[in-house]
Amino acid sequence: MATASDYSEALCASEIDYDLDLHSIEIVDLEFKDDTLYLIAGEKAKQEFSKLKETKCTILRNKKNRVLVLVEEKGKEKAVFEEIPDKEIPKNAPRTQFIIQYYKETVPTGFVVAISVKTEKKIYTMSCKDKKLHFKEGEAPQKIEDKEKDVLFYEENIKGQDKRRFKSVLYPEYYLASKPEKKNFKLILKKGCQDKEGSADFIVQTCSKKD
């Protein structure tokens, strides 16, 4: 009868003899035969994202407590952080109200969201296609596959803080961040999330009924 040690030795031998990419296949079973451990692979599950009913209206702020606002510049929509007193935020709605749409993954790996804004006339959804942040017209899709992952982000908690980070699903090394630009701070897609300024740290505040 094969022992745990036998299985361990066989697995090591298998790793030496074969250059397997274990992240590219799904292992569904193991079989020990003729002193060899065989990894039985199944078809890898296709990763899809389905929109949930749950949404959240939020006010987003950077670490300096500036409010994120969708503005129009040269015929295009972009998001900037501005110093707005709390009582003035409702007057700037709906461009200060960002809709966080939640998604379910077929293979759960994180807390997935899309971020949209419903302006006076249109709805725009945040995209990081080609590693450049922009807002494209339209709602977040009902179902998303690989080619549409540019609108998805993993919402991450920051340990020991009440802030959040948003990591691109399409480009896992990139995060939403604030960047100084003239008198304001611009919302950008930035590689990495660690810096002294905490540029990738966000305060996520739920909209009040007055907003």
Order of alpha helices (4+ residues) and beta strands (2+ residues): alpha-beta-beta-beta-beta-beta-beta-beta-beta-beta-beta-beta-beta-beta-beta-beta
